[in-house]
Amino acid sequence: MLENLTSYVLTKNNKMKIWITIILTSVYLVSKAPNKNFVFEKLLQEKSIEFYKQSELQRFLKDMRFIESGNNWKIINSIGAMGHFQFMPNTLKLLDCELTPDIFKKIPWIFPAKMQERFMIELLNRNAKSLEYFINKYENKAFRNILITKSGILAAAHLAGVNNVRKWFLGGINKYDINKTSLECYMVEFGGYNF
């Protein structure tokens, strides 16, 4: 699940340290393993999958930032949604952050871009747990003429809330935001990111 991806943004220095650690660990394991090639191949496969998922998460976050805020981490919309991902104050409260649009407008550096990204990943993790039943049941299946994916479900939950995603699955209620963007639109727009 997404818990393994909480190290979502790494500096080039940290990435280099991680890959050096992976290589050294791989060499050590290969030297100790009874079937050296099998262990080495398995370790490389696992690390490749993890790296791919992190790359997909970063692509999802980049596209979400662009759609939500035009990459403006300081923006506040007309209903008080803030930052790159247009967090509502009630959403931030769920994540143990007491931030209002007034405070953010006066002191934007109190909630910088990197912190906003960490909060978005925390929200994705939380929403994935809340919607696990629907993800497991419908992922990669057509439902209501939409190919359902985990990333699409999580994007829809960000737009309209977890409860509205449940209502959509259970009763077909397609919630819209103030810009007339629908939950279904986000399911399609953000479908297919493999993280």
N, C-alpha and C positions, 0 to 999 in steps of 0.2 A: 504494500500500500504506500501511501505518500509519506509515512513516518520515516522511511529510509532516505527521503529526499530533503530532509530539513537542512542539510548542509547545501542549500540551493545555490548560493553565490560564493564562489571561492576565488580568491585572488590568484593571479598566475603563479605566484610564489607557492601558495598552498597546493595548487594543482600539481606543481612540479614535485613537491614533497610527497604528495599522495602517490603519484606514479612511481617515484623512486622507491617508496615503501612497498608498493605492490610488486615491483620487479624484484626487490631484494627478498621479500617474503616468498615470491614464486620460486626463485632460485633455491632458497633454503628448503622449501617443501619438496621441490623436485629432487634435491639431493637425498632427502630422507624417505621418499615414497617408494614402496615396492614396485609400483607401476608408474614410473616417473612421468611419462608422457600424458597419461590419463589425468593425473592430479593437476599438472600444469595447464592442460587444455581446459579443464573444468574451471580452474581459478580464473584464467583469462576470459572465458565465456561469461562467468558471473560478473567480472569487473566491466566487461564490455557492455553487458545489459544494463548495469547500474549507470555507467557513463551515458548510454543512450537515453535512459529515462530522465536523467538530470538535464540533458540537452533538450529533450522534449518539453520538460517542465519550464525551462528557460524560454523556449520558443512560445509556449502558451502564455507565460507572464508578459513577455514582450508584446505579443499581439493584444492581450487584454489591456495592457497599459495604453496602447495606441487607441483602441476602440473606446475605452472608458474616459480617457482624459487628454488624448492627443499628446501623450508623454509629458504632461505638465504636472509635476509632483506637488505643486503649490495650489492647484486650482480648487475652487469651491463652487459647486453649481447652485442653482436657484433654490433647491430644497435642502441644502446643507451637506451634500455628499462631498467628501474631501479627498484630495490627493490623486495619485496615479490610478488607484483602483476604485475611486469614488465611494469610499467607506461612509456609511451613515453612522451618526453617533451611537445609535442603539447597537449596531453591529460591533463597533469598537468596544462597547460596554461588555458584550458577550466575551470578548477577548481580554477582559480586564484592563481596558484603557479608557480613562475618563477624558475624552477630548471633545471639545465643542468647536463648531465652525468659527465662533468669535475668537477663541484662543488661538486656533490654527491660523487665522487670518493675521493676527497680531504677531505671533511667534511661529512662523512656519517651520523653522529648523528644529522645533520640539518634536516633530514627526517627519524626519527626513526620508528620502526615497528608499534607502536600504531598510529602514525600519518598516516602512509601508510594505515592502516585499516580504519581510519576515511575517508580518501580520497576515498578509494574503495567503501565505503557505499554511499558517496556522488555521486560517478559515477554511482552506481547501481540505485540510486533514479532518477538521471537525465536521464539515459537510459530508465528506466521504463516509465517515462513520455513521452519520445520521441517515444517509441515503443508501447504505450498503445493500439493503434488501433489493431496492430497485436497480442498482448497478449490477448486482449478481443475476437478477432475473432477466433483465432486458439488454444488457450490454451486447453489442454487435448483432442486434436483432432489429427488424423494422417494427415500429410501433407508432400508430397514428401517422403513417406515411413518412416517418423520420427514422433514419438509422441511428439508433441509440448508442452513445459511447459514454464512458465515464467522464471524459473531459467535457463533453456537451452537457451532461447532467450537472457537473460542478459549476460550469459557467452559468447555466440557467439558475442554479441556486444562488449564485452571487448576484445575479440581476434581480431575481424576484423573491428569494428566500426559500429555505428548505420546505416550509409548509406549503408554499405554492407549487413547488415541484411535485410534492406528494399529491396535491389536489389535481394536478395535471394528469399524473399517472392513473389516479383512481377515478377521475370524473371528466377529464378533458378540459378543465378550466385553464385557458391560456392567458396568463397575467401579462399586463403591459406596464412599462415604466412611464415616467413623465414625457419621455421623448418618443413615445409610441413604439418602442422596441419591445417585442414579445419574448416571452420565455422560450417559445419554439424557435424563434430566430436565433437566440443564443445557443440552443441545442445544436442547430445546424452549423452556425458560424464557427463554433469552437469544438465541433466534433472531430474525433480522430487524432488527437494528441495522445501519444502513448506513454504516459507517465504513471 
